[in-house]
Amino acid sequence: MCWSRSIGYVCCDKCNVLLVDEQGKWSVEDNYWCGINPDKCKYEGMECAKTKNKLPCCTTCEIALIDGSGRYGYENGEWCNTPFNCP
């Protein structure tokens, strides 16, 4: 569960930080403030193997498929490469 729900705000779908305060990281989506879930976004901006197949990097380490060429996630209706530092 996202921390912002406990104070009446929805959780963000994306990880674009606009403000940081004592409660956490914030963004705006659909013209409303939302709280950024640190567990969901902790791998945002990490390196991944996107150069080998042109897929974007995943924002989480949730693996949907493993094959001979790598580990892949599935987010927002598209395949993505899991970050290198995922367990």
N, C-alpha and C positions, 0 to 999 in steps of 0.2 A: 504494500500500500504506500502511496506517495504521501509524504509529510504534509503537503499543502491541503489535503482534504480535511485534516483535523482543524483547520482554521477557515474553512469555507471556500477554498479555491480548488479548481480542477487541476489535474496533472497534465503537464505538457506532453504532446506527442513527439515533439522534436527536442533537440538539445541546444538550441541557440540562446545562450545566456545574455540577458539584457541588464540585469541588476543582481547584485549580491548583497544581502543584509544578514542580520543575526539569525534569521529563520532559515535561510538557504538561498538557492539560486532561483531566479525568476525569469520568465519570458512572457511574451504576448502572442496569443494565437486566437484568431477569429475576433480580434479587438477586445479580448479579455485577458487579464493577468492569470498566469498559471505557474505552478511550482514545478521545477525540474527535478525529476527523480534521480538521485545520484547513482543508484544501482543500475538503472536503465542506461544512463549516459556515461558511466565511468570509462567505457572504451571508445567514446567519441573522439575522433581525431587521431586514433592510434594507427600505426602502419598496418597495411594488409597487402595481399598479393594482387592488387587490382591491375598491375601492369601486365600480368600474364593472360588475363581474360577480359579486361575492360569492365568487370562488374564493380559496383561501388563497395566501399567497406561497410560492414554491418555496424550498428551502434551498440550491439550486445554480443555476448558470446554464445547465444542459444544456437546450437547446431541442428540443422534440418537434414543435412545430407553429407556423407563422407564418401568420397570415391578415390580413385587412384591419383587424382590431380590435386586434391585438397579437401578442406572442410568449408561448408557453405551454410549460410543462414537464409531465412526468407522473411523479409520485412516490407511492409507497405505494398504487398502485391508483387514484389520482385526479388530475385535471388541476389545475394551479396556474399562477399568474402569475409570470413571471420577474422578479426585482428590477430596478428602474430602472437601477442602476449596472452591470448585466451588459454585457460587451462585445458 
